[in-house]
Amino acid sequence: MQMKRVPIDTILPLYYVGPDFEEGPLPCVIYLALSAKESLTVDPFNQVVVPLLNHPIRIISVDLPFHGEGFLSVEGMSYWAKALEKGEDILSDFLDKLEASLLKLFALVPPTRTVVAGLSRGGFLASHLAARMSEISSLLAFAPLTRLDLIKELTPYVSLPTVEKLSLFS
């Protein structure tokens, strides 16, 4: 399966598998797991993607923070922790950029035909995305990360306002 770049300029590069965009506005799934490549093409992370390939659906993904070229996915939470230690709000910044990118995508794919889904940390980010974007009405989270305070790399930073505001629990 060949991953391709979505044919519009967006703040974050969006990638997809499935029918080409020349086929018109088809339903799509925004799927977040690790890097776009891992999410869309690498087993077991792409288990959501594989059954959809036989249908007229596009599956779109993006590199999560500190994932993709130059990063080891197994070190993702360590990278998140280092950024938090420096006072960076990488997750809000990522969500802002992803929201802006998806708003541009919705010119090609109507949001009423779009589902946001995610696995683990991708489910965490998909949940935040669905909560902040009224255009998104469907969310599917597989084994979502729900509490940053339970991630060993993030434990020292759980009292930071950045971490507290991202909790899925209030």
CYANA upper distance limits for C-alpha pairs under 8 A (distance plus 0.5 A):
  1 MET  CA     17 VAL  CA      7.76
  1 MET  CA     41 THR  CA      7.36
  2 GLN  CA     17 VAL  CA      7.05
  3 MET  CA     15 TYR  CA      6.93
  3 MET  CA     16 TYR  CA      6.05
  3 MET  CA     17 VAL  CA      5.63
  3 MET  CA     37 LYS  CA      7.68
  3 MET  CA     40 LEU  CA      7.75
  3 MET  CA     41 THR  CA      8.03
  4 LYS  CA     15 TYR  CA      5.90
  4 LYS  CA     16 TYR  CA      5.85
  4 LYS  CA     17 VAL  CA      6.94
  5 ARG  CA     13 PRO  CA      7.71
  5 ARG  CA     14 LEU  CA      6.46
  5 ARG  CA     15 TYR  CA      4.83
  5 ARG  CA     16 TYR  CA      6.75
  6 VAL  CA     13 PRO  CA      8.17
  6 VAL  CA     14 LEU  CA      6.01
  6 VAL  CA     15 TYR  CA      5.87
  6 VAL  CA     16 TYR  CA      6.88
  6 VAL  CA     21 PHE  CA      8.46
  7 PRO  CA     21 PHE  CA      8.11
  8 ILE  CA    104 LYS  CA      8.35
  8 ILE  CA    105 LEU  CA      7.92
  9 ASP  CA     13 PRO  CA      8.21
 10 THR  CA     14 LEU  CA      7.83
 10 THR  CA    100 ALA  CA      8.12
 10 THR  CA    101 SER  CA      5.36
 10 THR  CA    104 LYS  CA      7.27
 10 THR  CA    105 LEU  CA      8.39
 11 ILE  CA     97 LYS  CA      6.54
 11 ILE  CA     98 LEU  CA      7.96
 11 ILE  CA    100 ALA  CA      7.53
 11 ILE  CA    101 SER  CA      6.06
 12 LEU  CA     62 VAL  CA      7.71
 12 LEU  CA     97 LYS  CA      6.90
 12 LEU  CA     98 LEU  CA      6.88
 12 LEU  CA    101 SER  CA      6.66
 13 PRO  CA     62 VAL  CA      6.95
 14 LEU  CA     36 ALA  CA      8.39
 14 LEU  CA     60 ILE  CA      7.09
 14 LEU  CA     61 SER  CA      6.32
 14 LEU  CA     62 VAL  CA      5.63
 14 LEU  CA    101 SER  CA      8.44
 15 TYR  CA     36 ALA  CA      7.03
 15 TYR  CA     60 ILE  CA      5.99
 15 TYR  CA     61 SER  CA      5.84
 15 TYR  CA     62 VAL  CA      6.73
 16 TYR  CA     40 LEU  CA      7.93
 16 TYR  CA     58 ARG  CA      6.98
 16 TYR  CA     59 ILE  CA      5.85
 16 TYR  CA     60 ILE  CA      4.71
 16 TYR  CA     61 SER  CA      6.66
 17 VAL  CA     40 LEU  CA      7.52
 17 VAL  CA     53 LEU  CA      8.28
 17 VAL  CA     58 ARG  CA      6.41
 17 VAL  CA     59 ILE  CA      5.97
 17 VAL  CA     60 ILE  CA      7.25
 18 GLY  CA     53 LEU  CA      6.51
 18 GLY  CA     56 PRO  CA      7.72
 18 GLY  CA     57 ILE  CA      6.68
 18 GLY  CA     58 ARG  CA      5.18
 18 GLY  CA     59 ILE  CA      6.92
 19 PRO  CA     23 GLU  CA      7.32
 19 PRO  CA     56 PRO  CA      6.98
 19 PRO  CA     57 ILE  CA      7.35
 19 PRO  CA     58 ARG  CA      6.61
 21 PHE  CA     25 PRO  CA      7.71
 21 PHE  CA    108 LEU  CA      8.43
 24 GLY  CA    108 LEU  CA      8.18
 25 PRO  CA    108 LEU  CA      6.43
 25 PRO  CA    109 VAL  CA      5.56
 25 PRO  CA    110 PRO  CA      7.54
 26 LEU  CA     56 PRO  CA      7.18
 26 LEU  CA     57 ILE  CA      6.48
 26 LEU  CA     58 ARG  CA      7.45
 26 LEU  CA    109 VAL  CA      7.02
 26 LEU  CA    113 ARG  CA      7.84
 27 PRO  CA     56 PRO  CA      7.87
 27 PRO  CA     57 ILE  CA      5.68
 27 PRO  CA     58 ARG  CA      7.00
 27 PRO  CA    109 VAL  CA      7.51
 27 PRO  CA    110 PRO  CA      8.35
 27 PRO  CA    113 ARG  CA      5.18
 27 PRO  CA    114 THR  CA      6.29
 28 CYS  CA     57 ILE  CA      5.75
 28 CYS  CA     58 ARG  CA      5.04
 28 CYS  CA     59 ILE  CA      6.03
 28 CYS  CA     60 ILE  CA      7.55
 28 CYS  CA    109 VAL  CA      7.81
 28 CYS  CA    113 ARG  CA      6.93
 28 CYS  CA    114 THR  CA      5.43
 28 CYS  CA    115 VAL  CA      6.99
 29 VAL  CA     57 ILE  CA      7.95
 29 VAL  CA     58 ARG  CA      6.86
 29 VAL  CA     59 ILE  CA      5.27
 29 VAL  CA     60 ILE  CA      6.58
 29 VAL  CA    114 THR  CA      6.15
 29 VAL  CA    115 VAL  CA      5.28
 29 VAL  CA    116 VAL  CA      6.25
 29 VAL  CA    117 ALA  CA      7.31
 30 ILE  CA     59 ILE  CA      6.46
 30 ILE  CA     60 ILE  CA      5.27
 30 ILE  CA     61 SER  CA      6.25
 30 ILE  CA    114 THR  CA      7.71
 30 ILE  CA    115 VAL  CA      6.64
 30 ILE  CA    116 VAL  CA      5.18
 30 ILE  CA    117 ALA  CA      6.47
 31 TYR  CA     39 SER  CA      7.67
 31 TYR  CA     59 ILE  CA      7.11
 31 TYR  CA     60 ILE  CA      6.49
 31 TYR  CA     61 SER  CA      5.73
 31 TYR  CA    116 VAL  CA      6.63
 31 TYR  CA    117 ALA  CA      5.29
 31 TYR  CA    118 GLY  CA      5.82
 31 TYR  CA    122 GLY  CA      8.16
 32 LEU  CA     36 ALA  CA      7.98
 32 LEU  CA     39 SER  CA      7.04
 32 LEU  CA     61 SER  CA      6.34
 32 LEU  CA     62 VAL  CA      7.30
 32 LEU  CA     63 ASP  CA      8.42
 32 LEU  CA     64 LEU  CA      7.79
 32 LEU  CA    117 ALA  CA      6.83
 32 LEU  CA    118 GLY  CA      4.97
 32 LEU  CA    119 LEU  CA      6.93
 32 LEU  CA    122 GLY  CA      4.92
 32 LEU  CA    123 GLY  CA      7.35
 32 LEU  CA    125 LEU  CA      8.14
 32 LEU  CA    126 ALA  CA      7.35
 33 ALA  CA     38 GLU  CA      8.14
 33 ALA  CA     39 SER  CA      5.77
 33 ALA  CA     45 PHE  CA      7.33
 33 ALA  CA     64 LEU  CA      7.89
 33 ALA  CA    118 GLY  CA      6.10
 33 ALA  CA    119 LEU  CA      5.41
 33 ALA  CA    120 SER  CA      7.24
 33 ALA  CA    121 ARG  CA      7.02
 33 ALA  CA    122 GLY  CA      4.79
 33 ALA  CA    123 GLY  CA      7.76
 34 LEU  CA     38 GLU  CA      6.61
 34 LEU  CA     39 SER  CA      6.27
 34 LEU  CA     63 ASP  CA      6.78
 34 LEU  CA     64 LEU  CA      6.16
 34 LEU  CA     67 HIS  CA      6.54
 34 LEU  CA     68 GLY  CA      8.07
 34 LEU  CA     73 SER  CA      7.13
 34 LEU  CA    121 ARG  CA      8.31
 34 LEU  CA    122 GLY  CA      7.31
 35 SER  CA     39 SER  CA      6.46
 35 SER  CA     61 SER  CA      8.43
 35 SER  CA     62 VAL  CA      6.87
 35 SER  CA     63 ASP  CA      4.49
 35 SER  CA     64 LEU  CA      6.26
 35 SER  CA     67 HIS  CA      5.54
 35 SER  CA     68 GLY  CA      5.14
 35 SER  CA     73 SER  CA      8.18
 36 ALA  CA     40 LEU  CA      6.49
 36 ALA  CA     61 SER  CA      5.44
 36 ALA  CA     62 VAL  CA      5.07
 36 ALA  CA     63 ASP  CA      5.31
 36 ALA  CA     64 LEU  CA      8.22
 36 ALA  CA     68 GLY  CA      7.66
 37 LYS  CA     41 THR  CA      6.17
 37 LYS  CA     42 VAL  CA      7.60
 37 LYS  CA     63 ASP  CA      8.39
 37 LYS  CA     68 GLY  CA      8.05
 38 GLU  CA     42 VAL  CA      5.22
 38 GLU  CA     43 ASP  CA      8.30
 38 GLU  CA     45 PHE  CA      6.96
 38 GLU  CA     46 ASN  CA      7.61
 39 SER  CA     45 PHE  CA      5.87
 39 SER  CA     46 ASN  CA      5.72
 39 SER  CA     61 SER  CA      7.46
 40 LEU  CA     45 PHE  CA      7.99
 40 LEU  CA     46 ASN  CA      5.70
 40 LEU  CA     49 VAL  CA      6.84
 40 LEU  CA     59 ILE  CA      8.09
 40 LEU  CA     60 ILE  CA      8.41
 40 LEU  CA     61 SER  CA      7.54
 41 THR  CA     45 PHE  CA      8.27
 41 THR  CA     46 ASN  CA      6.23
 42 VAL  CA     46 ASN  CA      6.10
 43 ASP  CA     47 GLN  CA      7.01
 45 PHE  CA    119 LEU  CA      8.24
 46 ASN  CA     50 VAL  CA      6.85
 47 GLN  CA     51 PRO  CA      7.96
 48 VAL  CA     52 LEU  CA      7.87
 49 VAL  CA     53 LEU  CA      7.12
 49 VAL  CA     59 ILE  CA      7.34
 52 LEU  CA     57 ILE  CA      7.15
 53 LEU  CA     57 ILE  CA      7.67
 63 ASP  CA     67 HIS  CA      6.10
 63 ASP  CA     68 GLY  CA      6.13
 64 LEU  CA     68 GLY  CA      8.08
 64 LEU  CA     94 PHE  CA      8.36
 64 LEU  CA    122 GLY  CA      7.99
 65 PRO  CA     76 GLY  CA      8.30
 65 PRO  CA     80 TRP  CA      8.21
 65 PRO  CA     90 ILE  CA      7.65
 65 PRO  CA     91 LEU  CA      7.79
 65 PRO  CA     94 PHE  CA      7.30
 66 PHE  CA     71 PHE  CA      6.65
 66 PHE  CA     73 SER  CA      8.31
 66 PHE  CA     76 GLY  CA      6.36
 66 PHE  CA     79 TYR  CA      6.82
 66 PHE  CA     80 TRP  CA      7.79
 67 HIS  CA     71 PHE  CA      5.86
 67 HIS  CA     72 LEU  CA      7.25
 67 HIS  CA     73 SER  CA      6.24
 67 HIS  CA     76 GLY  CA      7.01
 68 GLY  CA     72 LEU  CA      8.13
 68 GLY  CA     73 SER  CA      8.12
 71 PHE  CA     75 GLU  CA      8.05
 71 PHE  CA     76 GLY  CA      8.13
 72 LEU  CA     76 GLY  CA      7.21
 75 GLU  CA     79 TYR  CA      6.86
 76 GLY  CA     80 TRP  CA      6.78
 77 MET  CA     81 ALA  CA      6.62
 77 MET  CA    151 ILE  CA      8.30
 77 MET  CA    153 GLU  CA      6.68
 77 MET  CA    154 LEU  CA      7.83
 78 SER  CA     82 LYS  CA      6.75
 78 SER  CA    153 GLU  CA      6.21
 78 SER  CA    154 LEU  CA      8.29
 79 TYR  CA     83 ALA  CA      6.79
 80 TRP  CA     84 LEU  CA      6.74
 80 TRP  CA     90 ILE  CA      8.13
 80 TRP  CA    154 LEU  CA      8.20
 81 ALA  CA     85 GLU  CA      6.57
 81 ALA  CA    153 GLU  CA      6.46
 81 ALA  CA    154 LEU  CA      5.86
 81 ALA  CA    157 TYR  CA      7.99
 82 LYS  CA     86 LYS  CA      6.95
 83 ALA  CA     87 GLY  CA      6.98
 83 ALA  CA     88 GLU  CA      5.75
 83 ALA  CA     89 ASP  CA      8.01
 83 ALA  CA     90 ILE  CA      7.51
 84 LEU  CA     88 GLU  CA      5.72
 84 LEU  CA     89 ASP  CA      7.17
 84 LEU  CA     90 ILE  CA      8.23
 84 LEU  CA    157 TYR  CA      7.48
 84 LEU  CA    162 THR  CA      8.34
 85 GLU  CA    157 TYR  CA      7.63
 89 ASP  CA     93 ASP  CA      6.86
 89 ASP  CA    162 THR  CA      6.64
 90 ILE  CA     94 PHE  CA      6.46
 91 LEU  CA     95 LEU  CA      6.57
 92 SER  CA     96 ASP  CA      6.57
 93 ASP  CA     97 LYS  CA      6.81
 94 PHE  CA     98 LEU  CA      6.52
 95 LEU  CA     99 GLU  CA      6.41
 95 LEU  CA    125 LEU  CA      8.03
 95 LEU  CA    128 HIS  CA      8.26
 95 LEU  CA    129 LEU  CA      7.07
 96 ASP  CA    100 ALA  CA      6.81
 97 LYS  CA    101 SER  CA      6.62
 98 LEU  CA    102 LEU  CA      6.57
 99 GLU  CA    103 LEU  CA      6.69
 99 GLU  CA    129 LEU  CA      7.63
 99 GLU  CA    133 MET  CA      7.83
100 ALA  CA    104 LYS  CA      7.07
101 SER  CA    105 LEU  CA      6.82
102 LEU  CA    106 PHE  CA      6.60
103 LEU  CA    107 ALA  CA      7.84
104 LYS  CA    108 LEU  CA      8.40
105 LEU  CA    109 VAL  CA      6.69
106 PHE  CA    110 PRO  CA      5.60
106 PHE  CA    111 PRO  CA      6.36
109 VAL  CA    113 ARG  CA      7.61
109 VAL  CA    114 THR  CA      7.89
110 PRO  CA    114 THR  CA      7.34
111 PRO  CA    115 VAL  CA      8.47
111 PRO  CA    135 GLU  CA      6.23
111 PRO  CA    136 ILE  CA      6.72
112 THR  CA    135 GLU  CA      7.90
112 THR  CA    136 ILE  CA      7.90
112 THR  CA    137 SER  CA      7.93
114 THR  CA    136 ILE  CA      7.60
114 THR  CA    138 SER  CA      7.87
115 VAL  CA    136 ILE  CA      7.54
115 VAL  CA    137 SER  CA      7.85
115 VAL  CA    138 SER  CA      5.51
115 VAL  CA    139 LEU  CA      6.45
115 VAL  CA    140 LEU  CA      7.98
116 VAL  CA    126 ALA  CA      6.61
116 VAL  CA    130 ALA  CA      7.64
116 VAL  CA    136 ILE  CA      7.79
116 VAL  CA    138 SER  CA      6.75
116 VAL  CA    139 LEU  CA      5.46
116 VAL  CA    140 LEU  CA      6.85
117 ALA  CA    122 GLY  CA      8.14
117 ALA  CA    123 GLY  CA      6.87
117 ALA  CA    126 ALA  CA      6.45
117 ALA  CA    139 LEU  CA      6.12
117 ALA  CA    140 LEU  CA      5.00
117 ALA  CA    141 ALA  CA      5.92
117 ALA  CA    142 PHE  CA      8.20
118 GLY  CA    122 GLY  CA      4.81
118 GLY  CA    123 GLY  CA      4.20
118 GLY  CA    124 PHE  CA      7.76
118 GLY  CA    125 LEU  CA      7.94
118 GLY  CA    126 ALA  CA      6.17
118 GLY  CA    140 LEU  CA      7.11
118 GLY  CA    141 ALA  CA      5.46
118 GLY  CA    142 PHE  CA      6.60
118 GLY  CA    144 PRO  CA      7.78
119 LEU  CA    123 GLY  CA      5.14
119 LEU  CA    124 PHE  CA      8.37
119 LEU  CA    141 ALA  CA      6.51
119 LEU  CA    142 PHE  CA      5.24
119 LEU  CA    143 ALA  CA      6.58
119 LEU  CA    144 PRO  CA      6.37
120 SER  CA    124 PHE  CA      6.94
120 SER  CA    141 ALA  CA      8.09
120 SER  CA    142 PHE  CA      6.84
120 SER  CA    143 ALA  CA      5.68
120 SER  CA    144 PRO  CA      4.52
120 SER  CA    145 LEU  CA      5.35
121 ARG  CA    125 LEU  CA      6.82
121 ARG  CA    144 PRO  CA      6.71
121 ARG  CA    145 LEU  CA      5.68
122 GLY  CA    126 ALA  CA      6.41
122 GLY  CA    141 ALA  CA      8.45
122 GLY  CA    144 PRO  CA      7.68
122 GLY  CA    145 LEU  CA      8.38
123 GLY  CA    127 SER  CA      6.49
123 GLY  CA    140 LEU  CA      8.06
123 GLY  CA    141 ALA  CA      5.11
123 GLY  CA    142 PHE  CA      6.73
123 GLY  CA    143 ALA  CA      7.71
123 GLY  CA    144 PRO  CA      4.99
123 GLY  CA    145 LEU  CA      6.97
124 PHE  CA    128 HIS  CA      7.02
124 PHE  CA    141 ALA  CA      8.14
124 PHE  CA    144 PRO  CA      5.94
124 PHE  CA    145 LEU  CA      5.64
124 PHE  CA    146 THR  CA      6.53
124 PHE  CA    168 LEU  CA      8.37
125 LEU  CA    129 LEU  CA      6.61
126 ALA  CA    130 ALA  CA      6.59
126 ALA  CA    139 LEU  CA      7.72
126 ALA  CA    141 ALA  CA      7.78
127 SER  CA    131 ALA  CA      6.69
127 SER  CA    139 LEU  CA      7.44
127 SER  CA    141 ALA  CA      7.84
128 HIS  CA    132 ARG  CA      6.79
128 HIS  CA    168 LEU  CA      8.42
129 LEU  CA    133 MET  CA      6.60
130 ALA  CA    134 SER  CA      7.79
130 ALA  CA    136 ILE  CA      6.05
130 ALA  CA    137 SER  CA      7.59
130 ALA  CA    138 SER  CA      8.01
130 ALA  CA    139 LEU  CA      7.09
146 THR  CA    167 SER  CA      7.55
146 THR  CA    168 LEU  CA      6.19
146 THR  CA    169 PHE  CA      8.23
147 ARG  CA    151 ILE  CA      8.06
147 ARG  CA    167 SER  CA      6.60
147 ARG  CA    168 LEU  CA      7.26
147 ARG  CA    169 PHE  CA      8.23
148 LEU  CA    154 LEU  CA      7.03
148 LEU  CA    155 THR  CA      8.15
148 LEU  CA    158 VAL  CA      7.58
148 LEU  CA    163 VAL  CA      7.64
148 LEU  CA    167 SER  CA      7.33
149 ASP  CA    154 LEU  CA      6.83
149 ASP  CA    155 THR  CA      5.82
149 ASP  CA    157 TYR  CA      8.47
149 ASP  CA    158 VAL  CA      5.86
150 LEU  CA    154 LEU  CA      8.08
150 LEU  CA    155 THR  CA      7.19
151 ILE  CA    155 THR  CA      6.67
154 LEU  CA    158 VAL  CA      7.01
157 TYR  CA    163 VAL  CA      7.51
158 VAL  CA    163 VAL  CA      6.15
158 VAL  CA    164 GLU  CA      7.07
159 SER  CA    163 VAL  CA      7.28
159 SER  CA    164 GLU  CA      6.88
160 LEU  CA    164 GLU  CA      6.74
161 PRO  CA    165 LYS  CA      6.47
162 THR  CA    166 LEU  CA      7.14
163 VAL  CA    167 SER  CA      7.19
